[in-house]
Amino acid sequence: MPAHVLLEEDTYVLNHCTRHLARDNTDGRHAFYDTATGFRANVCESWRFPVIDSYYDAALGPDARYAFNEVTFVYFDPTAPAPQSVSVVGTFAPLYERLPMRRIEGTRYFTVSLRVPKGEVYVYKYLVDGQWVLDPINPQETRLDNGERWSRFFTHQCLVPLTFESWEQELLRRLTDHLLPFRTRATRDFIERYLKDMDSATREARFPNAHRLDQSVGVVNFIDKLLAREERHNRDDYKTCIALIADILRQRYPHLPPDQVPRETIVALYDELAGNGSVAGWDYTRYGEPAYFLKLLRRHTLMGAFSHPKYGGNVGAVGWAFLEDSVRHPATGQTLFDWRRSIEQPLGRSEEYRG
């Protein structure tokens, strides 16, 4: 299918560049990606490019009007000569289709905006004066099966694993499940009732690809996406500590996979992590502060449970529904957390918000 190009104003692009790109900085403090070197290391928030934004089109009909993101590509490399022409090629369109990017008058920024389906991972490259180059700004990169490196981005509600292997996902699911406020019997009953009470169309709209979710609220998927982009600097913490925890659980239960050990063992491990820093079997030469990892995990778990579902967690707004059901006025019984009033359809009932 040919790419759907959107006509975006210069002001929209320049606002994003001013906020996240056009800032003098020479200390390289943002070089926390494996590929963040040179100019890219000095960009204030390089992970924000390309710009992934909301998109709404009433003409598409109720099933598709919220199904896309607007993706704005910005090519800019102050370390190279100013190009005469720039195009972008990627998996969001046939790979032979070179999409020309226009130069914003008075700047060295080249840009193009596209309508791209949500929930996917895409790779792309720029063709700059006849030469193929990776995105000089975006630090996300991937290597395809043929060995070629490509720039990468993902759209809202993406469920494709980008950070964790399957065994890491399973173990992380056990760890986050213990931290969530949804693990009591009463709360489990609420979540099951919340899903059961939906009609099939609403359930499909709020829980697309539910069979691929790691758990009822999608926290592991949220953390996976967080570490793939804005908190990439914490990726090594997770990779190292998940491996250390797996080793400890194997020592304590040699005949069970780490993600299948009894719940009591997970609880005991949490107590050790949260205690005085002494965790039996922990290799402190590989990671010196296990209590710090627990704080990191707690923060990300609660963020994933109650953030907007477009970020990969709080799937179907089940976290918000939990708060809606739990926080009520003591006299009237009405909820004090009426999130549906301010959130876009099909999650909420707002007619103005198109997030």
Buried (B, 14 or more C-beta within 10 A) or exposed (E): EEBEEBEBEBEBBBEBBEEBBBEEEEEEEBBBBEBBEEBBBBBBBBBBBBBBBBBBBEEBEEEEBBBBBBBBBBBBBEEBEEBEEBBBBBBBBEEEBBBEBEBBEEBEBBBBBBBBBBBBBBBBBBBBEEEEBBBBBBBBBEEEEEEEEBBBBBBBBBBBBBBBEEBBBBBBBBBBBBBBBBEEEEBEEBBEEBBEEBEEEEBBBBBBEBEEBBBBBBBBBBBBBBBBBEBBEBBEBBBBBBBBBBBBBBEBBEEEEBBEBEEEBBEEBBEBBBEEBEBEBBBEEEBEEBBBBBEBBBEBBBBBBBBBBBBBBBBBBBBBBBBBBEEEEEEEEEBEBBBBEEBBBBBBEBEEBBB
